[in-house]
Amino acid sequence: MEIVLATRNRNKVKEISEKLKIPELSILNLDNFKNFPEVIEDRRTLEGNAVKKASEISSRTKHITLADDTGLEVDILNGAPGVYSARFAGEGCTYQDNNIKLLKLLSNAPKSKRGALFRTVVAIKVPGKKAITVEGRCRGRIDVKLSGTKGFGYDPVFIPSGYKKSYAGMSLSFKNKISHRGKALDKAKKLLLKLMKEK
């Protein structure tokens, strides 16, 4: 069975592929297709964006498609950046730009006020059927500085509850066991295994 990951983000492709290792499952991504326009993520929720991406890519490729949208929700910022996490510092910004903006906004916040929730919503769209969504969550806090060299996005500033290292200080395999995306993909993997049995 083939599945298309609705992304060109190589970091995401690596994380998702690592998590979805299933015999007889061939994983493609948007780099396997030519002249594919980007899906505009204009929905107001993570779920809305994930479903939109999965549905549009599935419609074009005629393949089962998996899409995700992830948001970092910082308590003291009333849940921001949330659905705008990827472009928190403005259109065309880098991961570094987003992290620096976040650290500046929280520069006067004590450790007790730096709580945050990472959420990932994964949507799986089978052609001709309604998209199914699952969610993964991980509580933690925003560190006072960048640390670690692995991962991407907000990984250098997010320390999951119960740990002293940021996501960026963890190996991919370990991060995948405890992270928001890892938890969502565990649920997605069960759905894919079920679909494979039905085929």
N, C-alpha and C positions, 0 to 999 in steps of 0.2 A: 504494500500500500504506500502511496506517495502522499506527502503532506507538504504544503507550502507555508513557510514562515513569512508573515506579512511585514518584513523588515529588510533593510540593507545594513543595519547596524551590526557590524561584525562582532562586537562584544556580546550583544544580545544573542546573535546566532550561535556563538560559542557556548554561552550559558545554557540556552534552550536545548541545543543538540546534545550537550553533555547529560542533561537531565532526562531527555526523551530517548535514551538508547533502548530501542526495542528491535528484536530480530524481525526481519521482513518489513521494517518501516524505513522508507527512503525520505530523507529530509531535504527539501529544496528551500531556497529563499529568493528574494526578488532579483538577485544578481543572475539567477538562472533564466531570466526572461528579459527580452530586449524592449527598450522604449516604453517602460512602464512609468506612468506619471505617479508622483507621490500622492498618497491619500491625505487630504487636508483634515487634520484633527481639530474639528470645530465644535465638537459636542461639549456639553457642560459637565459631563461625568466621565470617569475612567471607563466605566462600563459602556457608555455610549460610544466613546472613541474606539474601544476594542472591537465592539460589534461592527461599527462602520468599516474599520480596516479589514476585518475578516470577511465581511459580506462583499465589499467592493473587489477585493483581490480574488475571492472565490468565484465571483461572477466572471472575472476576466480570464482566469486560468482554468476554470471548470474542475478545480481540484479541491479537496478538503483543505481548509486554510486555518491556521492558528495565528491569532494576533493578540498582542497584550498592550495594556497601557498601565503605566506606573506613576504613582504620585507620592511625594513626601509631604506629610501633613504635620506641621510644627505647631505644638500646642499654643505657645505664646504669640504666634502669628495668626491665631484663629483658623488653623488648618491650611494656611498658605505654605508653600506655593501650590500644593494639590495638583489639580489638572493642568496647571501651567508650569509644572516642575521643569520640563525640558527647555522652556524658554523664559525662565524666571528673570534672567538678566537682560532680556530683550531678544528680538528676532536675530538669528545668526550667532547667538552667544555660544561660548564653549562651556564644557563642564567646569573648567576653572573659574570662568566668569560667574557661574551660578553659585559655586561654593564660596567664592570671595564675598559675593553680595549677601549670602546667608550668614556668614560669619560676622560681617559688619553689622547686620541687623540685630544679631544676638550678642554683640560685643559686651554689653552691660548686663546680660542675663546671667544670674547665678546658676550653678549646676542643677539645682532643684527646679529651675524653670526652663530647662532645655529639652524637655520631653518631646518625643516625636513618634509618629506612626508611619511606617512605609507600607503602602498597599499596592498590590498588583492584581489587575483583573485580566484573565485570559478568556478569550472568546474562540470557540471552535465552530466553524461553519462548514457544514456538509452541503454540497449543491442540492438545491431543491428542498432544503429543510431549514428550520429556524435555528439561528445561532444559539449555542449553549455557552453560558459563562460560569466561571469559577473564580474564587478570590483567595489570595494569600495575604497574611498580615504579619508584621514584625514590629514590636514596640522597641524603643530605644531612646537615645538622646543624641543631641548634636554636640560634638566635641568643640573645644575652644580653638582648635587648630587642625590643619590638614595632617593626616598621618597615613602611612602605608603607600604602597606603589602598585597594588593590583586593583582590578575592578574598573569601574567607570562611574560616571554620574556623581551622585552624592556619596559614593562609597568611602572617600577619604575623611568625611566628617560625621558619618553615622556609626554610632557604637550600639549594637544590639544589647538589650537588657540581659544582664547576667554575664557579660563579657567585658574585657578591658581593651580589646583591639577593635579598631574600626573594620568595617567590611573590607576595606582596601588592604588591611593587614592580615587577612585570612586567605588561605588557598581557595581556589575556585570550588573544589570538591566539598570543602567544609562549609563555605559560604552557602552553597547550594542546599545543604542539609537544613539550614536554619533560616534562610532569608525568605522574605515576602514572595519573591518570584519563585524560589524553590518550592515553597508550600503550594503556590498556585499551580505550578507545573506537575507536582505530585498528583494533584486532583485531575489535571488535564490528561496525564498519562493513563490514569484509570479509565477515563472516557475513551481515549484512543484504543486501548486494549479491548474495550467492549465493542467499539466499532469494527475492529479487525475480526472479532469473533463472529460478528453479524454478517460480514461480507462473504 
